[in-house]
Amino acid sequence: MIEDTMDWLEPQSEAAFAELLERNASERKWDGIILTGSEITLNRNLPDMARRARDAGFAHVRIQTHGMHLANPAFAQRLIDAGVDEFFISVTAGDHETHDAITGRPGSFEKILAGMAIIDAYDVVIITNTVLTANSFRSAPALVDRLAGLKRLRQMEFWNYWPMAETDRKSLLIRFPDLIPVLKNAIERAHAYGRRVEVKNVPECLLGAYQECLVNDQPELMIDPRFWGEFGRNGFDQCVHRNQCASKQCLGVGTAYAQRFGWEADILAPLTEHNHFNSRENNEKTSYL
Ligand code: SF4
């Protein structure tokens, strides 16, 4: 979703990281940190960064990764020994044909599964992250079933694709009437396996009994400030019913979606104070890119 910015955003500096650690060591401001950006497992300093974060009082160190390097047992062990205890793993689809076509790496789906099987033997938390696009969303229920055997898989996240652009240049957006039944099926299955589910970028009024799954909050983000100019191109918070709607969590319909499919005024319905879900957790993490 941020692919066009990844070529030119500057990573955070070592000095900024050291300052963040120092701040947490003295103030205990955050409970957890997420180390991410491009592909964090390619950073040779990752175990050292995790160790330093633990020493600075972060109770949890999460990495956001495509998960392929976790299939190397020695590497997985090194990360866990260094203090990484949460693995946020991007799985793009529920079958190897679709996933490998999206990643462009034959064998990547099987490698992720192998990596997850390895860390599943440790006392860690696994969270999956799946961006739903026109190319992948129909396999979301199959993904839930495919991961049924993982003991440490606590949460599955489904992020509805939302380009940081005014148009859907790659035709990856999914019309809501196509998306919602498949998404609800995936949520229902995940709940049956005891997983927590978080959904992002979907109109709250379309989620029915699963409104509580919509969590659009994000951790505090330390990133190149030029990111925010691009982020604004999303066009969040637009909906023809926005002024009548009580939802606190919904991000409405984005510019690119409206440009392609219209504002969907007839299928969206404003929520009242009584029928929206209003219990949200505080963010306790900071995200460091
Ligand atoms: S009516 Fe609009 S703002 Fe309200 S929940 Fe639906 S999409 Fe979101």
Boltz pocket constraint, residues with backbone or C-beta under 6 A from the ligand:
constraints:
  - pocket:
      binder: B
      contacts: [[A, 203], [A, 204], [A, 205], [A, 206], [A, 238], [A, 239], [A, 240], [A, 241], [A, 242], [A, 245], [A, 246], [A, 247], [A, 250], [A, 251], [A, 252], [A, 253], [A, 268], [A, 269], [A, 270], [A, 271]]
      max_distance: 6.0
